[in-house]
Amino acid sequence: MGRVYGCDGAGRVVVMTPRKPKDAKYELIRIVGQCAYIPIYLALYPVAFYVIGAWLDGKLGTAWIKVVFVFLGIASAFRQTYFLIKKLSEEQDRDGGA
């Protein structure tokens, strides 16, 4: 790879070294970072939906809406997890796997 010349913000010419397009270490860090969302989805979505359901129960004077919303939160968390795993899997297939 040859040298690449560029210009910084002050108008000076600088030598830029091009990076490898796919460094395995950074790719692994990116994947781990995206997978860190999974426990957040699985914990936060049901709690958030429970809070919304409990608020609706208080406003409407019912006692069953929060249960329905907890199940909707669980379903939503698994849906988000599924789509994240599917996206990561498609990226691995497209990039040739690890």
N, C-alpha and C positions, 0 to 999 in steps of 0.2 A: 504494500500500500504506500502510495506517495503522500507527500505533504499536501495539506489543503490549507489555503490561505483565506482568511476571512477578515472582517472588520469589526472591531468592538464599538461600543457606543460612543467613544470619544474620537472616532475616525482613525485610530491606529490600526495598522495591519498586524494581525496575529497569526501564528501558526496553530492550526487546530489538528489534533490527531483524531482520525475517525475511530469510533469504537466498533467492536464487533456487533453485528446486528442482534445476535441472540447469545448472550452470555448465560451459561447454565446456572451460575450462582444467582444472578438477578432474576432469572426465570423462576427458580425455585422460591425465592423470596416473594415474588409476585403471586404465585399460586398459593403459598401459605397465607399470605395476607388476605387473599380473597376467600380462602377457606375459613378464616377467622370470623367471617360474618355468620357462619352457620350456627354456632351457639348463641349468637346475638339474636338471630331470627327465632330460634327455638325457644328462647327464654322471654324475649321482649314482646313478641307478637301476642301470645296468649294473655300476658299481663295487661298490655295496652287494650286489648279487646275486652278483657274483664272489667277494666276501669270504665270503659265506655258503656258496657252493659249494665254495670252497677249504677252509673249515673242515670241511664234511661229507666232502670227499675225504680229509682227514687223519684224521677219526674212523672212516670206513668203509674206508679203505685202497684207494680207487679213484682213477682219474685222469680220469674223464669228467664227473663231476657239475658241476664248475665251468663247463665249456663249456655245458652245458644251462642252468645258472643265468644265465650271461651273456646267452644268447639270450632267456631269460625276462625278464631285466632290460631288455633292449632293447625287447621287445614291450610290457612294462609302461610304459616311458617314452613310447613312441609312443601307447599307449592314453591315458595321462594327458594328453598333449599334444592329442590329438584331442578329448577331452572338454572341455578348457579352451577350445579354439578354438570348439567347438560352443556352449558356454555364452556366450562373448563374442558370437558371431554372433547367437544368439537374443536376447540383450539389446539388441543394435543394432537388430534387426528390430522388437522390441517397442517400443523408444523412438523409432522413426522414422528410424533411421540417422543418419549423420553428414553 
